[in-house]
């Protein structure tokens, strides 16, 4: 079982188009899939679930759609935080909050504080997030540490740098899922998914169910994770090349 699962929830717009409905209907339907996947992740014993809700590039979408998505997020968070608390889920948001409204930021902070003491699964939403942004802000933090004399340039290594990235206190991504049939990572978690197993599903996100997640988890269970080593080193029978 993967400790950390990250999902690009793609296909809301295409789902709506196939249904002859506006894009907003697809986003609403996608919210139902979020609930199903969270519940199945808890049941499966996953430690961290990270969902790509809104990328740094999504700000370039039509203003009406962006406004709808932000409002949908605000309403869903306000409605669901009680349930998250009851399930013992720890809620977090990663991303550049400077672009978010003060009302949304306040709601996020309140939800994070309310669930901070929970010991169950960590649910992370990536909002206004980009993998390149994450690396750049980590570089800026590292540069400030050097400038302040807290770190020397010679001491910068993968470990010290990774401590400045988002969710440095959590396991790196084990299973990276993208729905909707596209075969790209779209500037999602880059550094922290260096050794993730990738699973691409043709299923559009509003149709992605608990059963769909179980299929991905079963596929992951049959992967051989070598991290640069050979199968023989890992003592795997019927070793792959």
C-alpha positions in Angstrom: 0.0 0.0 0.0 1.4 3.4 -0.9 1.9 5.8 2.0 1.3 8.9 -0.2 -1.0 9.1 -3.2 -1.2 12.2 -5.3 -4.0 12.7 -7.9 -4.4 15.1 -10.8 -8.2 15.3 -11.1 -8.6 15.9 -14.8 -11.7 15.7 -17.1 -14.4 17.8 -15.5 -14.8 20.0 -18.5 -14.9 17.1 -21.0 -17.3 15.2 -18.8 -19.7 18.2 -18.8 -19.3 18.6 -22.6 -20.2 14.9 -23.1 -23.3 15.4 -21.0 -24.3 18.5 -22.9 -23.8 20.6 -19.7 -21.8 23.7 -18.8 -18.3 23.3 -17.4 -19.6 24.2 -14.0 -21.7 21.1 -13.9 -18.5 19.1 -14.4 -16.8 20.7 -11.5 -19.8 20.1 -9.3 -19.8 16.4 -10.3 -16.1 16.2 -9.7 -16.6 17.3 -6.1 -18.6 14.1 -5.5 -15.7 12.1 -6.7 -13.4 13.9 -4.3 -15.6 12.7 -1.4 -15.6 9.1 -2.6 -11.8 9.0 -3.1 -11.2 10.5 0.3 -13.4 7.9 2.0 -11.8 5.0 0.1 -8.3 6.3 0.9 -9.1 6.3 4.6 -10.5 2.8 4.3 -7.4 1.6 2.5 -5.1 3.0 5.1 -3.3 5.6 3.0 -1.4 8.1 5.1 -1.4 11.1 2.8 -3.7 12.0 -0.1 -2.8 15.1 -2.1 -5.3 16.3 -4.7 -4.4 18.9 -7.4 -7.4 21.2 -7.1 -6.2 24.3 -8.9 -2.8 24.9 -10.6 -0.8 28.1 -10.8 -1.5 28.0 -14.6 -5.3 27.7 -14.0 -5.4 31.4 -13.2 -5.3 32.0 -17.0 -8.7 30.4 -17.5 -11.8 32.5 -18.1 -12.5 34.8 -15.1 -16.0 33.4 -14.8 -14.7 29.8 -14.4 -12.0 30.8 -12.0 -14.5 32.7 -9.8 -16.8 29.7 -9.8 -14.0 27.3 -8.8 -12.9 29.5 -6.0 -16.5 29.8 -4.7 -17.0 26.0 -5.1 -13.9 25.4 -3.1 -14.9 27.8 -0.4 -18.4 26.3 0.0 -17.1 22.8 -0.1 -14.5 23.5 2.6 -17.0 25.2 4.8 -19.4 22.3 4.4 -17.0 19.4 4.7 -14.6 20.5 7.5 -16.9 19.1 10.2 -16.9 15.7 8.5 -13.1 15.8 8.2 -12.9 16.5 11.9 -15.2 13.6 12.7 -13.1 11.2 10.6 -9.9 12.3 12.2 -8.5 13.7 8.9 -5.8 16.4 9.1 -6.4 19.0 6.4 -3.8 21.1 4.7 -3.5 23.3 1.7 -0.3 23.8 -0.3 0.3 26.5 -2.9 0.7 30.3 -3.3 -1.9 31.8 -1.1 -1.1 35.4 -2.1 -3.5 35.0 -5.1 -6.4 33.8 -3.0 -9.1 36.0 -1.5 -8.7 36.9 2.2 -12.0 35.1 2.9 -10.8 31.9 1.3 -7.4 32.1 3.1 -9.2 32.7 6.4 -11.4 29.6 5.8 -8.4 27.5 4.9 -6.5 28.6 8.0 -9.5 27.9 10.2 -9.9 24.4 8.7 -6.2 23.6 9.1 -6.3 24.7 12.8 -9.4 22.8 13.5 -8.0 19.5 12.2 -4.4 20.1 13.2 -4.6 17.7 16.2 -6.1 14.8 14.2 -4.0 11.7 13.8 -5.6 10.1 10.8 -4.9 10.6 7.1 -3.5 13.9 5.9 -5.6 15.4 3.1 -3.7 18.0 1.1 -5.3 20.2 -1.5 -2.9 21.8 -4.0 -4.5 25.2 -4.7 -2.7 27.9 -6.8 0.1 25.4 -6.8 2.9 24.6 -9.3 5.8 22.3 -9.0 8.2 24.9 -10.4 6.8 27.5 -8.0 7.5 25.1 -5.2 11.1 24.6 -6.2 11.7 28.3 -6.7 10.2 29.3 -3.3 12.4 26.6 -1.7 15.5 28.1 -3.5 14.5 31.6 -2.2 14.2 30.3 1.4 17.6 28.5 1.0 19.2 31.7 -0.3 17.9 33.7 2.7 19.3 31.1 5.1 22.7 31.5 3.4 22.4 35.3 3.5 21.5 35.2 7.2 24.5 33.0 7.9 22.3 30.1 9.1 23.6 27.9 6.2 26.7 27.8 4.1 26.6 27.3 0.3 28.7 24.2 0.7 26.2 22.7 3.0 23.3 22.9 0.5 22.4 19.3 -0.6 19.3 17.4 -1.5 18.3 17.0 2.1 18.7 20.6 3.2 17.0 21.9 0.0 14.1 19.5 0.3 13.4 20.8 3.8 12.3 24.1 2.3 9.7 22.5 -0.1 6.0 22.2 0.6 5.1 19.3 2.9 8.7 18.5 3.8 7.5 16.8 6.9 5.5 14.2 5.0 6.5 11.1 2.9 7.3 11.7 -0.7 4.8 10.6 -3.3 4.6 6.9 -3.9 1.7 6.7 -6.3 0.9 9.5 -8.8 -2.5 9.2 -10.5 -3.9 11.2 -13.4 -7.4 10.8 -14.6 -8.9 11.9 -17.9 -6.6 10.1 -20.3 -3.9 12.7 -20.6 -0.3 11.5 -20.3 1.5 14.5 -18.6 2.2 15.7 -15.1 1.2 19.4 -15.8 3.7 21.0 -13.4 2.3 19.1 -10.4 4.5 17.8 -7.6 7.9 17.6 -9.3 10.7 17.1 -6.7 8.6 15.1 -4.3 7.5 12.6 -7.0 11.0 11.8 -8.3 10.5 8.1 -7.6 6.7 7.9 -7.7 4.9 5.2 -9.7 2.7 6.7 -12.3 -0.9 5.5 -13.1 -2.8 7.1 -16.0 -6.6 6.4 -16.2 -8.8 7.2 -19.1 -11.7 7.7 -16.7 -12.8 11.3 -16.5 -12.7 12.6 -12.9 -16.5 12.9 -12.3 -16.7 9.1 -13.1 -13.6 8.2 -11.0 -15.0 6.2 -8.1 -13.8 4.2 -5.1 -13.6 1.2 -7.4 -11.4 3.2 -9.8 -9.0 4.0 -6.9 -8.9 0.4 -5.9 -7.8 -0.5 -9.4 -5.0 2.0 -9.2 -3.9 0.6 -5.8 -4.0 -3.0 -7.1 -1.8 -1.9 -10.0 0.6 -0.3 -7.7 0.8 -3.4 -5.5 2.2 -5.3 -8.6 4.9 -2.7 -9.3 8.6 -3.4 -8.4 10.1 -0.3 -6.8 13.9 -0.5 -7.1 15.1 3.1 -6.5 18.1 2.7 -8.7 19.0 -0.8 -7.5 18.5 -4.2 -9.3 15.8 -6.7 -8.6 18.6 -9.1 -7.4 19.7 -6.6 -4.8 16.1 -6.5 -3.5 15.9 -10.2 -3.4 12.9 -10.3 -5.8 12.1 -13.6 -7.4 11.6 -13.8 -11.1 13.5 -10.6 -11.3 12.8 -8.1 -14.1 15.6 -6.8 -16.2 
